Amino acid sequence: MATRHTGRGGGAPIAKVLMGGAVAAALMLSTSMVAAQVTPVEIESGDNSLFSSRVLTTGLDNPWAMRWGPDDMIWLTERTSGEITRVDPTTGAQQLLLTLEDVYTGPQHEGLLGMALHPELLEDTGNDYVYIGYTINNGTAEDPDPSAQIVRYTYDADLQQLVEPEIIIEGLPAWNDHNAGRVVFGPDDKLYYSIGEQGANFGRNYQRPNLAQVLPTQEEVDSEDWHTYSGKILRLELDGSIPEDNPEIDGVKSHILSYGHRNPQGIGFGPDGTLYEAEHGPATDDEFNIIQPGGNYGWPNVAGFIDDQAYFYANWSEGPEGVDRNARPIPDTVPVFEESDFDGDMIDPIATYFTVEDDYPIGEICGYICDPTFAPSSILYYDAGEDGIAEWDNSVLIPTLKHGTLYVQHLTEDGQDADGLPEAWLSTQNRYRDVIVSPDGKTVFIATDAFGSAAQKFGEGLNTSVLHNPGSILMFTYGEEGGGIGVVEGNDFDASPQAEAGPEEFEDPNTGKDAAEGEAGDEAAAGAVTSDSDVTEVANLGAPKFAANCAMCHGAGGQGGAGAVLAGNESLADASFVANTLIHGFGYMPAFGNRLSDEDIVQIGTYIRNSWGNDFGILTTEEVEAAR
């Protein structure tokens, strides 16, 4: 661990924790049967034997936000079903409170997202309100035009239903990526709402302008045009209006509290009113921030600190239409900026997870799951009090999507800085979406995604799409023994950039033989595959390789998930597109050209072009060689 001394927001110099950096070269690969997630520094594990564990409830449609209700029940949103559900924290029994009719859902970032309960809910004050944020579609299924809105519902205790919806703000920016969506009720009786930059200038949206640094004009605010709210954290009155004491930024007062954010899925308050934030980095530098009114947090010009390490800002949206994002070197028509070129008044993060050197093999270990980020999905301040989890006192809890781990980041006594590296607790083979703790401070509840990719914890692999508890709430009780839900015990988290993506040989799940063995594989494995080769033979060789390399994102049945839907995908008719995408990557999809042979790519490409309703024929060796 290294520290750097910088000013924050023009204040006195203070120590900043820089997670990663020069230590990235000193990595090791765990050889135990419990495979570790990849981190560029060694992260210590907590003592999970201090907790009992069990699955509280299952069958949830991607639970996204959990809140502890005044009725001592867990209230939660389900992103893909558009349902708000109440769960008994002892029995796991579920009760449906609301099903949205107008919610617009997608693979990962669209749908019913955040929720905040009014602190006077069920106190007979007339404030039985629940505030939710979700995406809607103003276009058609074929040509979607999504936006986000915050809606206030009233809880009817007699009906035990949420009724009387009232939109408090609408027309907020949304898209198919990075909608953030966390809704928090502040100690100042204001609503706080996080909005991502919708993946602009990145991945599949690489030619959409990134607006995280763009601020609204007074005319736009007056006309309720909120399109520049991308990449921002908002502060609203409970009726959706702009608070009088919001910061004036560049001469304009709006809902914007802070800006320059990528995907701030985690926002939460400490006991002294400090607003903590956890934010996804691109391929490095997940961030832990303290939010200051009017603060600029640097994205997309800066990822983490201004250190010119493992990130530069290529503004693809300013390049010519159709510019090749995979071209190396980057075409001169695309503006490129080092982090040090940014001259904005930026607020440094409290910590980054993880900062690495320029030569770190990003994308080369096992794809994006092994890149030096863990994808923080939420944040929760924890105070152990007299009887709580003493090992976590004065910390923030950060659940992670990629690592299926609860990171416990200890704070300095004043709560204004990170105190060392985080510790890894309660790690399972899942994607952790949100965390809450019971009022007595002893029971931890973690919600899991229903699908997606994560670090593989058992066996020799590093990544997987097999989640052990999809769409569930996991329950961990401090000071009790018993139970077990596949918690990884006693394994420090580190791994090597030299780690292989998967096994060198692939076993056919139908025969138990190596894919190249047997009569069916002899011809296809013997030499070049041409348009006259047998489609079935080549595709059969590609099936287990698809399962090992691709199914974690695209689904075993080509149904999509973190990756694109392949079933019935007309784009696969273009052989050169398939070859180029597999070799050079596309959008979020990492390049496999440096990890798979031409033979592998021929076989996988032929398999996906002729499965799940696709009938597009052979991907030939010649077409793959041309794409190289």
N, C-alpha and C positions, 0 to 999 in steps of 0.2 A: 504494500500500500504506500502511496506517495501522497504528500500534501502540497498544496500550493497556496500562497498567501495573496489574496486579492481583495479589493474593495467590493462590497455588494451595495449597489444602488447609491454610490458616492459616499458610503459610510467609512468608518475606520477599517483598516485591514484586519481580516480574520482568517482563520484556517479553513480550508475547504478540503473535503475528502475526495480524492481522485481514485476511483475504483478501476484498477487495471494498469495501463501505461506500460512502462518498461518491463514489468514483470511478465508480460505476455509470452516472452521467449522461454520461460522456465516452466513448461507445462508437462504434465504426466498423464498417461491414460490409465484409468482404473481397469484392472483385470479381474475384478471380483464378479461373481454372478449377478450382482446388482449393478447395472450400468449407471453411470452418473450423467447428469446433464453437463453440457460443455460450458465452462466458465474459464476466463483467462487468468483468474486468481483462485486460490483455494478458499472455498467458503465452508466454514465449520458447520457441522450439524448439531442441532440441539438434541437433548435427551428425550426422545419420544416415549420412552418408557414411563415418563411422568404422567402420561395421558392414557385413558382407555379410549377406544374408538369403535364406532359403529356407523352404519348407514341409517340416517334418520328417515329418509323418504326417497322415492325414485319416481321415474316416469314423468319428469318435468321437461317442458319444451324450452330448453336453453334458459334456465333461470339467470337473471341478469342483475337485479338489485334486491337486496334483503334489508328489511328494517325490523327492529324489535318493537312490537306494538304495545300500547298501554294496556292491552288485554293479556299481556304475557304470551302472545303468539307471534310467530314469524310471518310478516307480510312480505310477499315477494312478487316481482314481475317475471313473466315468462316471455322472452323476446319473440320467439317464432310463432307462438299461438296467440299472442296479444291478450293474455290472461293475467289477472291479478289474483293471487291465491294466498290463502291464510293456512299456515301449517302449525300443527301442535308440536312444540319443541320436545315433548316427551314421547308421544305415540307416533308422530309423523303423519297423522291424519290430515288430509287436505280438504279445504273448503274453497270453492270458487266464489270470488267476490265480483268479478267483472270480466266480460269478454269484449274486447274492442271490435267494432265492425269495420273501422276505416284504417286500421293499421296496415302499413306496407312493410313487408319483411323481405329479407334477402339472406344470402349464405352466412354472413358474419356480422355486419355492422348496422343493418336496418332492422327496424321492428320496435317493439315496446322495450324501452331502455330504463331510464332512471325513475326513482320514486322518492318522494319526501312526505312524511307524515307531519301534519301540524302538531306542535307540542301540546296543544290543548285538546287534541282528539280524545273523545269520550270523557271529557271533563264538564259537560253540560254548560259550556260557555257559548255555544253556537258556532264553534270553530272546528266542526267535525270534518276537516278537509284533508284530502289526499291529492298531492300534486304529482303528475306523471309527465314524462317526456317521451315522445315517440314520433316515428316517421310516417308520413302519408304519401300517396302518389297522386299528383295533379295531372299526370299524363295517362298513358295507356300501358297495358302489359307489354306491348311490343316496343313502345317508345316511352319509357318511364320518365317522369319529371318529379322527383321526390323533394319534399321539404320536411322540416320538423316543427313540432308545436308543443307547447306546455299547456296541459289541461287540468283544471281543478275539478275534482269530484267530491261529492258529499257522502259520507258514510251514514247509511240508515241502519241504526242499531237494531230496529225491530225486524226489518227485512234481512239484515245482515248482508247488504249489498251496497255497492257504490252506485250512486244515482246523480242526476242533475249535473251533467258535464257543462263546464264553462271554459271556453278557450281563453286563456289569459294572454297568450302571445302566439302568433302563427307566422308562417313565411320564413322561418329560420332556415339557414342553409343545411342541406343534406345531400348525400349522394350514395354511391355504392361502396364507400370505404370510409373509415375513420370518422364516424359521426359522434364519437365520444358519448355524450348523453347523460352524464351523471347529474342528478338533481339533489341538492342539499339544502336543508333549512338552516340558515345561519343563526348564531346567537344574537344577532341584531334584528331578528325577525324579517330578514330578507331571504329571497330565493337565490341560489347560486346554480348556474348551469354551465356545463363544459361542452364546447363544440370543437371537434377536430377539423383538420384542413381538407377532409374528404379525399385524402390520398392524392391531392393535386400535384402535378409535376413529378409523379412517382408511379412506377408500375404501369398498370393498364391505363391510368389517367395521366400519363407522363406529358401530354400536351395540353392539359387543363391548367390555366394560370393558378399559382398558389397565392392565396390572399391573406396568409397569416400575418404579413407585415402591413397589409393595406387597412387603413382606418376610414370610417365613414365620413362623408361630408355632412355639414349641417342640413343641407337640402335633402340628403338621403334619410337622415334621422327624422326630419319633419314629415317626410312622405312615407315613413315606416318601411323603408327599403333596407332590409337587414342582410343583404347578400355579402357584405364585407365582414360579417361576424364569424366567418370561417377561421379556425385556429385561435379562438378566443375563449376566455372565461367570462361569463356574464354575471351581473348582479342586478336583481329585479325587485321591485316592490311586489307584494303578494297579488296585486291586480295586474301585473305585467308591465307597469309603467317604469320609467327611469327614475331611480332615487335621486333626490336633490343633492346628496353628498357623494355621488359617484365621481370618479376622477375626470377631469377635463384633459383630454389627450389631443395634442395638436389643435387646441382651440375649440374642440367639439366634445360635448358631454353626451354620452350614449349609455347603453346597457353595459358597455365593455369595461370590465375590471382590469384585465390584463390581456396581452396579446403575444404573438410569436410562438404559439404552441403547435405541436404536431398532432398528437392524439391523447389529450389529457383525460384518460378514463377514470383516474382517481383524484377526487378532491374531498377533503374532510377537515374538520376543525379540531384543534387542540383545546384544552380547558381554558386557556388564556385568550382564545379568539384567534390564534394563529391558524391561517389557512394553508394546510399542506396539500401538495399536489404530486401525483405520480404520472409520468408521461412516457409513451412509447418512443424509443429511438428508431432510426431507420434500419441499420444493421449493427450499430454500436450505440452506446450512450443513451440507454433509458435514463430518465432523469427523475430525481427527487428534488422538488422545489418548495420554497416558501413563497406564497403569492403576495406581492405588494401592489397596492392600488396604482394603476397606470403603468405597471411594469412591462417591459419588453423582454421576452425570454428567447429571442434569437432565431427561431425556426422561420424559414428554411435556410437562412444564411449560415446558421451555426447549429451543430448537433453537440450537446454537452457544453464543454468549455471552448473558448476560442484558442485552439491549440494546433490547428492544421494537421490533425491526426485522424487517419482512416475515414475522412469525410471531406468532400468539397461540394459546393452547390453548382450543379449543372442545370441551368434554367431551360429545360427542354421546351417549355411552352413558348419561348422566344425563338426557337429554331424553326426552319421551314416545315411546312406540313408534310407529314410522312417521314420525317428524319429518322434514321435507323438508330434506335436507342442502344443497340448492341455493338455499334461500330466502335472500334478502338484503333487509333486514338479517337476521342470525341471530335466530331466534325467542327471545323472552325466557325460554322454558322450557328453553333450553340454557345451562348455565353456561359463561361465557367468562372467561378469565384472561389478562392480560398476563404476559410473562415476568418483569417486575419484581414481580409478585404472589407469586412463588415464594420462600418463606423457608427452603428447605432449605439444608444446608451443601454446596453444589455445587462440584465441581472443574471449572475452566475447561478447554476444549480447548487444545491447543498451537497449533492453527491451524484455521480453518474455510475451506471451499471451497463456496460463497462467501457472504459476508455482504453483503446489498444493502439499499437503502433501501425504505421502505414502498411507494413508488410504482413500484417495478420491475414491468414487465408480465409477471408470472408466468403461464404458460399461454397467453400471447397471441402468442408468436413462432412456434413450430412445435410447440406442445404440450409435454409433459413433457421430451422430449429436449432442448429448448432452454432449459429452466429452469436457473437457476444452481447446478446440482449436476453431478457427473460420475459418481456411483455407484461408489465404491471397492469392489472385490471381494476384495481381499487386501492384505497388507502384508509386506514382506521387508526386513530390514536388510541393507545392503551395505557391505562394507569392501573397498576396491580392493587393499590390500596393495601389494606391490612391482610386480606385473605385471598387475594387473587394469585395470578401466575407471577411469582416473584422474579423468575428468570426473564420476563418480558417487561418489567416495570419501566415506565417512561420511554416508550418506543412507539414507532408506527408499524402496523402490520400491513404487508404488501402481498396480496395473493398474485400468483403468476400464471399466465396462460401456457407458455411454452414449457416451463419446468414443473408444473403441478406441485408447487412448493409454496409454503407460506414463509416469506422472508420477514424476519424481525429486525428492523433497523433501529438500533438504540440511538437515543438523542443525548446531547449534552444537558446539563441540569436545567438550563434556561429554555430548553426545547427549540433552540434556534439553529442548531447544527447537528450533523450526523456524528455519532460517536463510534468511529471505526467501521469495519465492514459489517454487512448484515449477517445474521445467522439463518440457516435453513432448517425449517421445522415442518413436521407433518407432511412429508413428501410422499405422494402416491402417483400412480400412472394415470393422471387426469389433467384436465385444463381447469384451473381454479379461476372463478369469475368474480366472486364477492365473498366477504367475510363479515360476520357479526359476532359479538360476544354477549353472553347472557348478563343480566344486571348484576349478578353476584361476582362476575369476572372470572368464573371458573370453567365455563363451557363455551367452546369455540365451534361455530357453525360455518362451513365452507360450501358454497354452491359450485357445481361443476357444469361445464358445457356438455351438450348432448352429442357433439361430434367435433372433429378437428384433429390436428396433429399435436403431438407433445413429445417430450423426452421419454425414451424407453428406459424403464427402471429394472427390468428383469430380462436376463439373456445377454446376448453379446451386441445387440444393435444399439444405436444411439437415438433413433427417432421412430415413431410409430403412429398409426391412426387407430390403434386398439386402445380405447379408454376403458379402464376397469369399472368406473362408476359413472357412466354418462347420465346427464340430466338428473342429478341427485343433490341432496344436502348431506354432507358428511358431518359427523358430530364427534368432537374430541373433548373429553372431560378430564380436567386437571385433578390429580390426586386420587384417581381411581385406577384400578387394574382391570384387565380383561378386554376381550374383543380384539378385533384386528381386521383391517380392510386393506391390506397390502401396503402398510406404511413402510417406507424404506428406513432401515435401522443402521446407524453407525457407519455411514458412508460419506466421507468428505467429497465435495463436488468439485472435481477438476477433470480435465481431459485434454487431449493433445490435438493440435491442428494436423498432425500426421495420421489421425484416426481414419480408418476406412469407412466408406459410406455404408457398407453392408457386407455380407459374406461374398467371398470370391466365387463360390459356386452356388447355384440356385437349384433347389430341389423341387421337382414337379410334385405338387401336393396330391395328384391323382395316382402316381406310380411309385413315389418314393425314390425315384432315380434322379441322377443329375440331369438337368435339362438337355444336355448334349448327348445323352445316352439313348440307345434304343433305335429301332428302325425308323421311327417317325422323325427323329432328329438328325439322322445321318446326312441326308442330302443338304438340308438347310444349314447345318453347322460345318459342312465340309469346305465351303468356299463362298464365292460371291453369290448373292441373291439377285436374281434378275426378274423381269416381268413374267417370265415363264415358270418361275418356281411355284411350288404348291403353297397357296395361301394358308391353308389349314396347318401345314407342317410348321411354317415360319411363325404363325400366330401362336401355336401351342408352345413354342419355345419362348415367346415373349410374355406369356401369361404370368409365370412365376416371377419374372423380372419386373413386370409392372407391379405385382403385389408387393415386392420388396422396395421399390423405388418411388412409386407413383400413387399407390392406393391411399396413402395416408392423407393426401390432399384432394385427390380427385374421386375418392370413394372406390370401394371394391367393385361396384357395379357401374362405375363411370358417372355416378349421380352428382358429383361435385361436392363441395364443402369449402375448405379453404382455397381449393383450386377450382378451375372452370369445370362446367358440366361437359363430359365427353360423349355421353349417350346422345345419339341423334344430332351430333355437331357437324354441320355442313362444312365448317372450316377445315375439317380433317380430310376433305377431298383433295386439298392442295398438298401434294407430297412434299414440295419444297418448304411449305410452311411448317409441316410436321417435323421435318428434319432440322430446320433452322431453330425451331422452338426447343426441341430436345437438346440440341448441341449448345446453343447460345443463350437459352432462357428467354423468358418473355414476361414482362410485368413482375409479379411476385415470384413467378416460377424461376428457380435457380438454373444456371447452366449445368448440364450434365456431360458436356463434351469432354471435360477433363477427368471424368470419373467412369464413363461408360465407353466401351469400344464401339467401333462402327457396327460390329455384329450385334451387340446389345441393342443399339439404337434401331437398327433394321428390324429386329424382332419385336421390340416394344412398339415401335411405330406401326408395324403391320398388325399387331394385336389390337391396338386402340382403333385403327382404321377399319377393323372388321369385327367389332364386338358391339353389343348393346344397340343393335339396329343399324349400325354403320356397315357399309358395303362398298369400300373404296379401293380394295385391291392391295397389292404388294407395295411396300416401301423398299426400294431397291438399294443395293450397296452403292451403285453409281450415284444415286440421288443424295445419299448420306455423305459420300466423299466430296461431292460438289458443294455441300453446305459447309464442310470443314473450311 
